[in-house]
């Protein structure tokens, strides 16, 4: 499981003083990017070679609000992996309290939009 810390800044909040709902998607994106980097995958090199990751599906549940200056943790774990598709569980927590959870399906596509195989580092490390 990968852990990624997040601090809630004023700019992350809405008029009610809680984290704006779309920002949770930003938080889990940052965590995924960090996780991929820890596996040794260079996304700039992938793009230069004509391949990128794309989010295919997100199933999200908002459980409780986060507020300004909260210290959060994004936990990312692999649910399923195939040659071209990766399904991740991502949970945003404050201490041990889940605030947001999502199941995210990631695919790899070529610059023409055609499906492509996931990088070997991901297939090797998550099996």
C-alpha positions in Angstrom: 0.0 0.0 0.0 1.2 3.5 -0.9 0.7 6.4 1.5 0.8 10.0 0.4 0.4 13.0 2.8 -1.8 16.0 1.9 -2.4 19.2 3.8 -5.7 21.1 3.2 -5.0 24.7 2.2 -7.5 27.6 2.2 -7.7 27.4 -1.6 -8.9 23.8 -1.3 -12.1 24.8 0.6 -15.5 26.1 -0.5 -17.7 28.8 0.9 -18.7 26.4 3.8 -15.1 26.0 4.8 -14.9 22.4 3.8 -12.8 20.8 1.0 -14.5 21.3 -2.3 -15.6 17.9 -3.6 -13.6 18.0 -6.9 -10.4 18.5 -4.9 -10.5 14.9 -3.6 -10.0 13.9 -7.3 -6.9 16.1 -7.3 -5.6 14.5 -4.1 -5.9 11.0 -5.4 -4.4 12.0 -8.7 -1.3 13.3 -6.9 -1.1 10.1 -4.9 -1.3 8.0 -8.0 1.4 10.0 -9.7 3.7 9.6 -6.7 3.0 5.9 -6.5 3.9 5.4 -10.2 7.1 7.4 -9.6 8.1 5.1 -6.7 7.7 2.2 -9.1 10.3 3.8 -11.3 7.9 4.8 -14.1 8.9 8.0 -15.8 5.6 9.5 -17.2 7.5 12.1 -19.2 9.5 9.4 -20.9 6.2 7.4 -21.5 4.6 10.5 -23.1 7.7 11.1 -25.3 7.4 7.4 -26.4 3.7 8.0 -27.3 1.9 6.5 -24.3 0.0 8.0 -21.4 -2.2 7.0 -18.6 -5.8 7.9 -18.7 -8.6 7.5 -16.2 -11.3 5.3 -17.6 -13.6 5.2 -14.6 -14.0 6.6 -11.1 -16.5 5.4 -8.6 -16.4 7.8 -5.6 -18.0 8.0 -2.2 -17.8 11.1 -0.1 -18.0 10.0 3.6 -17.1 13.0 5.8 -15.8 16.5 5.2 -12.2 17.6 5.5 -11.5 21.2 6.6 -8.8 23.8 6.3 -5.4 22.8 7.7 -6.4 19.1 8.1 -3.5 16.7 7.6 -4.8 14.0 5.3 -3.3 10.7 4.0 -4.2 9.1 0.7 -3.8 5.3 0.7 -3.5 3.7 -2.6 -3.7 -0.1 -3.2 -4.0 -2.3 -6.2 -7.3 -4.1 -6.7 -6.7 -5.6 -10.1 -4.1 -5.4 -12.9 -4.1 -6.8 -16.5 -1.9 -6.0 -19.5 -3.7 -2.7 -20.2 -5.9 -1.9 -17.2 -5.2 -1.1 -13.6 -7.9 -0.8 -10.9 -6.9 1.0 -7.7 -8.6 1.5 -4.4 -7.9 5.0 -3.0 -8.9 6.3 0.4 -8.4 9.8 1.8 -8.2 9.7 5.6 -7.8 12.1 8.5 -6.0 10.1 11.1 -7.9 6.7 10.7 -11.2 8.2 9.6 -12.0 7.6 6.0 -13.3 10.8 4.4 -13.4 9.8 0.7 -12.9 6.6 -1.1 -12.7 5.8 -4.8 -12.2 2.8 -7.1 -10.2 4.2 -10.1 -9.7 2.3 -13.4 -6.6 3.5 -15.2 -5.7 2.5 -18.8 -2.7 3.1 -20.9 -3.3 4.6 -24.4 -1.1 5.5 -27.3 -1.0 9.0 -28.7 -3.6 7.9 -31.3 -5.9 6.9 -28.5 -5.5 3.2 -29.0 -5.1 0.9 -26.0 -1.5 0.1 -25.0 0.1 -2.2 -22.5 0.9 -0.9 -19.1 4.6 -0.3 -18.4 6.5 -3.4 -17.3 7.4 -1.8 -14.0 3.7 -1.7 -13.0 2.9 -5.1 -14.3 6.0 -6.6 -12.6 5.6 -4.8 -9.2 1.9 -5.3 -8.7 1.6 -9.0 -9.6 
